[in-house]
Protein backbone atom coordinates (compact mmCIF):
# COMPACT_ATOMS: atom_id res chain seq x y z
CA UNK A 1 0.00 0.00 0.00
CA UNK A 2 1.35 3.44 -0.82
CA UNK A 3 1.93 5.83 2.03
CA UNK A 4 -0.93 8.29 2.37
CA UNK A 5 -0.88 11.32 4.64
CA UNK A 6 -4.22 12.94 5.47
CA UNK A 7 -3.81 16.49 6.75
CA UNK A 8 -6.76 17.96 8.63
CA UNK A 9 -6.98 21.67 9.38
CA UNK A 10 -8.16 22.18 12.96
CA UNK A 11 -11.55 23.67 13.79
CA UNK A 12 -12.09 27.41 13.99
CA UNK A 13 -12.70 28.74 17.50
CA UNK A 14 -13.48 32.26 18.71
CA UNK A 15 -9.81 33.30 18.71
CA UNK A 16 -9.27 32.21 15.12
CA UNK A 17 -12.48 33.87 13.97
CA UNK A 18 -11.34 37.08 15.70
CA UNK A 19 -8.02 37.07 13.82
CA UNK A 20 -5.82 36.58 16.88
CA UNK A 21 -2.31 35.27 16.29
CA UNK A 22 -1.99 32.10 18.40
CA UNK A 23 0.69 31.07 20.86
CA UNK A 24 1.90 28.40 18.47
CA UNK A 25 4.34 26.65 20.80
CA UNK A 26 2.02 26.47 23.80
CA UNK A 27 1.09 22.94 24.80
CA UNK A 28 -0.53 21.19 27.71
CA UNK A 29 -3.62 22.45 29.46
CA UNK A 30 -7.19 21.39 28.87
CA UNK A 31 -7.61 20.82 25.15
CA UNK A 32 -11.39 20.74 25.51
CA UNK A 33 -11.45 24.38 26.55
CA UNK A 34 -10.08 25.34 23.13
CA UNK A 35 -13.43 24.56 21.49
CA UNK A 36 -16.55 26.72 21.57
CA UNK A 37 -20.08 25.72 20.61
CA UNK A 38 -19.62 26.56 16.92
CA UNK A 39 -16.43 24.53 16.72
CA UNK A 40 -18.05 21.54 18.42
CA UNK A 41 -21.00 21.66 16.03
CA UNK A 42 -18.65 21.79 13.04
CA UNK A 43 -16.61 18.88 14.39
CA UNK A 44 -19.73 16.77 14.98
CA UNK A 45 -20.63 17.20 11.30
CA UNK A 46 -17.03 16.51 10.23
CA UNK A 47 -16.90 13.33 12.30
CA UNK A 48 -20.08 12.00 10.69
CA UNK A 49 -18.55 12.46 7.22
CA UNK A 50 -14.92 11.57 7.76
CA UNK A 51 -14.14 9.53 10.86
CA UNK A 52 -14.85 6.05 9.53
CA UNK A 53 -13.14 6.80 6.24
CA UNK A 54 -9.91 7.97 7.86
CA UNK A 55 -9.91 5.54 10.77
CA UNK A 56 -10.43 2.30 8.86
CA UNK A 57 -11.75 3.15 5.41
CA UNK A 58 -9.32 0.91 3.54
CA UNK A 59 -9.84 -2.11 5.79
CA UNK A 60 -6.16 -2.21 6.68
CA UNK A 61 -4.20 -1.32 9.78
CA UNK A 62 -5.33 1.66 11.81
CA UNK A 63 -3.60 4.89 10.82
CA UNK A 64 -1.01 6.64 12.91
CA UNK A 65 -2.73 9.77 14.27
CA UNK A 66 -0.74 12.88 15.10
CA UNK A 67 -1.53 16.43 16.15
CA UNK A 68 0.17 19.74 16.51
CA UNK A 69 1.02 20.53 20.16
CA UNK A 70 -1.56 23.36 20.10
CA UNK A 71 -4.66 22.84 22.25
CA UNK A 72 -7.01 23.62 19.35
CA UNK A 73 -5.45 20.89 17.20
CA UNK A 74 -5.50 18.33 20.02
CA UNK A 75 -9.10 19.20 20.88
CA UNK A 76 -10.10 18.92 17.23
CA UNK A 77 -8.60 15.44 16.98
CA UNK A 78 -10.36 14.29 20.15
CA UNK A 79 -13.75 15.71 19.13
CA UNK A 80 -13.32 14.11 15.70
CA UNK A 81 -13.04 10.70 17.36
CA UNK A 82 -9.24 10.26 17.43
CA UNK A 83 -8.46 9.98 21.14
CA UNK A 84 -4.98 8.45 21.04
CA UNK A 85 -3.19 10.99 18.88
CA UNK A 86 0.46 11.72 19.56
CA UNK A 87 1.85 15.24 19.47
CA UNK A 88 4.46 16.23 16.89
CA UNK A 89 6.44 19.46 17.07
CA UNK A 90 6.92 19.30 13.30
CA UNK A 91 3.19 19.94 12.91
CA UNK A 92 3.17 23.10 15.03
CA UNK A 93 1.83 26.33 13.62
CA UNK A 94 4.31 29.03 12.66
CA UNK A 95 5.82 30.84 15.62
CA UNK A 96 4.58 34.43 15.54
CA UNK A 97 7.08 35.96 17.94
CA UNK A 98 5.96 39.30 19.35
CA UNK A 99 2.73 39.07 17.35
CA UNK A 100 1.30 36.12 19.28
CA UNK A 101 -1.84 37.06 21.16
CA UNK A 102 -2.37 40.18 19.03
CA UNK A 103 -5.23 40.81 16.64
CA UNK A 104 -4.68 41.09 12.92
CA UNK A 105 -6.67 44.33 12.75
CA UNK A 106 -4.50 45.90 15.46
CA UNK A 107 -1.31 45.02 13.59
CA UNK A 108 -2.82 46.45 10.42
CA UNK A 109 -3.12 49.73 12.30
CA UNK A 110 0.12 49.67 14.30
CA UNK A 111 2.57 47.88 11.96
CA UNK A 112 1.09 47.99 8.45
CA UNK A 113 4.40 47.67 6.58
CA UNK A 114 5.50 44.62 8.56
CA UNK A 115 2.10 42.99 8.18
CA UNK A 116 2.14 43.64 4.44
CA UNK A 117 5.58 42.03 4.20
CA UNK A 118 4.30 38.99 6.09
CA UNK A 119 1.44 38.56 3.62
CA UNK A 120 3.64 38.56 0.52
CA UNK A 121 7.19 37.52 1.46
CA UNK A 122 7.67 33.84 2.42
CA UNK A 123 11.02 34.75 3.96
CA UNK A 124 9.63 37.41 6.33
CA UNK A 125 9.91 36.62 10.05
CA UNK A 126 7.63 38.38 12.56
CA UNK A 127 9.66 40.33 15.15
CA UNK A 128 10.63 38.72 18.42
CA UNK A 129 11.68 35.31 17.14
CA UNK A 130 8.88 34.52 14.70
CA UNK A 131 9.14 31.96 11.92
CA UNK A 132 8.86 32.69 8.22
CA UNK A 133 6.83 30.51 5.87
CA UNK A 134 10.15 29.26 4.48
CA UNK A 135 11.10 28.13 8.01
CA UNK A 136 7.82 26.25 8.38
CA UNK A 137 8.18 24.69 4.93
CA UNK A 138 11.66 23.41 5.78
CA UNK A 139 10.52 21.49 8.86
CA UNK A 140 7.25 20.30 7.33
CA UNK A 141 9.03 19.03 4.20
CA UNK A 142 11.47 17.08 6.35
CA UNK A 143 8.60 15.60 8.36
CA UNK A 144 6.65 14.63 5.25
CA UNK A 145 9.61 12.99 3.54
CA UNK A 146 10.37 11.04 6.72
CA UNK A 147 7.02 9.29 6.18
CA UNK A 148 7.59 8.61 2.50
CA UNK A 149 8.24 4.88 2.91
CA UNK A 150 6.35 4.09 6.09
CA UNK A 151 3.73 2.04 4.19
CA UNK A 152 1.17 3.25 6.71
CA UNK A 153 -1.54 5.86 6.65
CA UNK A 154 -1.03 8.97 8.73
CA UNK A 155 -3.81 11.30 9.89
CA UNK A 156 -2.51 14.64 11.18
CA UNK A 157 -4.53 17.45 12.77
CA UNK A 158 -2.60 20.63 12.20
CA UNK A 159 -2.71 24.23 10.92
CA UNK A 160 -3.40 25.90 7.60
CA UNK A 161 0.19 27.16 7.32
CA UNK A 162 1.56 23.64 7.80
CA UNK A 163 -0.82 22.23 5.18
CA UNK A 164 0.12 24.96 2.69
CA UNK A 165 3.78 24.08 3.21
CA UNK A 166 3.10 20.36 2.66
CA UNK A 167 1.14 20.99 -0.54
CA UNK A 168 3.81 23.24 -2.04
CA UNK A 169 6.48 20.70 -1.14
CA UNK A 170 4.49 17.93 -2.81
CA UNK A 171 4.07 20.03 -5.95
CA UNK A 172 7.63 21.32 -5.97
CA UNK A 173 6.12 24.80 -6.20
CA UNK A 174 7.93 27.95 -5.06
CA UNK A 175 7.19 29.28 -1.61
CA UNK A 176 6.04 32.54 -3.19
CA UNK A 177 2.78 30.71 -3.97
CA UNK A 178 1.95 30.29 -0.29
CA UNK A 179 -0.85 32.86 -0.25
CA UNK A 180 -2.51 31.25 -3.27
CA UNK A 181 -3.37 28.11 -1.31
CA UNK A 182 -6.50 28.59 0.80
CA UNK A 183 -7.10 26.09 3.60
CA UNK A 184 -10.44 26.30 5.39
CA UNK A 185 -11.04 25.02 8.94
CA UNK A 186 -11.55 21.23 8.96
CA UNK A 187 -10.46 20.92 5.33
CA UNK A 188 -8.93 17.54 4.49
CA UNK A 189 -5.88 17.28 2.23
CA UNK A 190 -4.62 13.92 0.93
CA UNK A 191 -0.99 13.41 -0.07
CA UNK A 192 -0.03 10.04 -1.52
CA UNK A 193 3.49 8.82 -2.11
CA UNK A 194 4.24 7.61 -5.65
CA UNK A 195 7.53 6.41 -7.19
CA UNK A 196 8.28 9.89 -8.52
CA UNK A 197 7.33 11.73 -5.33
CA UNK A 198 4.26 13.04 -3.55
CA UNK A 199 0.88 13.46 -5.25
CA UNK A 200 -1.68 15.96 -4.00
CA UNK A 201 -5.16 14.58 -4.54
CA UNK A 202 -8.52 16.19 -3.82
CA UNK A 203 -10.14 14.63 -0.76
CA UNK A 204 -13.77 14.13 -1.83
CA UNK A 205 -16.56 13.48 0.67
QUIRA-V485336 format. One record per backbone hydrogen bond with DSSP energy under -0.5 kcal/mol. CO is the residue of the C=O (numbers start at 1). NH is the residue of the N-H. E is the energy in kcal/mol with one decimal. If there is no record, write none. Layout:
CO/NH/E ; CO/NH/E
//
This chain:
3/193/-3.0 ; 4/6/-0.5 ; 4/154/-2.4 ; 5/7/-0.6 ; 5/191/-2.5 ; 6/8/-0.5 ; 6/156/-3.0 ; 7/9/-0.5 ; 7/189/-2.7 ; 8/158/-2.8 ; 9/186/-1.7 ; 10/186/-0.7 ; 11/13/-0.5 ; 13/17/-2.5 ; 14/18/-1.4 ; 15/20/-2.2 ; 16/19/-1.5 ; 19/104/-2.9 ; 21/101/-4.0 ; 22/24/-1.4 ; 23/26/-1.6 ; 29/31/-0.9 ; 30/33/-1.1 ; 31/34/-1.9 ; 32/35/-1.4 ; 36/40/-2.4 ; 37/41/-2.3 ; 38/42/-2.2 ; 39/43/-2.4 ; 40/44/-2.3 ; 41/45/-1.8 ; 42/46/-2.2 ; 43/47/-2.8 ; 44/48/-1.8 ; 45/49/-1.3 ; 46/50/-2.9 ; 47/51/-1.7 ; 50/54/-2.5 ; 51/55/-2.8 ; 52/56/-2.4 ; 53/57/-1.2 ; 55/63/-0.6 ; 56/59/-1.5 ; 63/65/-0.5 ; 64/155/-2.7 ; 65/86/-2.3 ; 66/157/-2.4 ; 67/88/-2.5 ; 70/74/-2.2 ; 71/75/-2.9 ; 72/76/-1.8 ; 73/77/-2.1 ; 74/78/-2.2 ; 75/79/-2.7 ; 76/80/-1.7 ; 77/82/-2.8 ; 78/81/-1.6 ; 81/83/-0.8 ; 82/85/-0.5 ; 86/67/-2.2 ; 88/91/-1.5 ; 89/92/-1.7 ; 95/131/-3.3 ; 96/99/-2.4 ; 97/100/-1.4 ; 99/102/-2.3 ; 102/21/-2.9 ; 103/107/-2.0 ; 104/108/-2.2 ; 105/109/-0.9 ; 106/110/-2.7 ; 107/111/-3.0 ; 111/115/-2.4 ; 112/116/-2.3 ; 113/117/-2.1 ; 114/118/-2.1 ; 115/119/-1.6 ; 116/120/-0.9 ; 117/120/-0.6 ; 117/121/-2.6 ; 120/122/-0.6 ; 121/124/-1.8 ; 122/134/-2.7 ; 126/130/-1.9 ; 127/98/-3.3 ; 132/136/-2.0 ; 133/137/-3.0 ; 134/138/-2.0 ; 135/139/-1.7 ; 136/140/-2.6 ; 137/141/-2.7 ; 138/142/-1.6 ; 139/143/-2.1 ; 140/144/-2.8 ; 141/145/-2.5 ; 142/146/-1.4 ; 143/147/-0.6 ; 144/147/-1.4 ; 145/148/-1.2 ; 147/150/-1.5 ; 153/64/-2.7 ; 154/6/-3.4 ; 155/66/-2.8 ; 156/8/-3.3 ; 156/158/-0.6 ; 157/68/-2.0 ; 158/10/-2.4 ; 159/163/-2.2 ; 160/164/-2.7 ; 161/165/-2.2 ; 162/166/-2.2 ; 163/167/-2.5 ; 164/168/-2.5 ; 165/169/-2.0 ; 166/170/-2.5 ; 167/171/-2.2 ; 168/172/-1.1 ; 168/173/-2.0 ; 174/177/-1.9 ; 175/178/-2.2 ; 177/180/-2.3 ; 178/181/-0.8 ; 180/182/-0.6 ; 181/183/-0.6 ; 182/184/-0.6 ; 184/187/-2.0 ; 187/9/-2.3 ; 188/203/-0.5 ; 189/7/-3.1 ; 189/191/-0.5 ; 190/201/-2.4 ; 191/5/-3.2 ; 192/199/-2.5 ; 194/197/-1.6 ; 197/194/-3.1 ; 199/192/-2.6 ; 199/201/-0.7 ; 201/190/-1.1 ; 202/204/-1.0
//
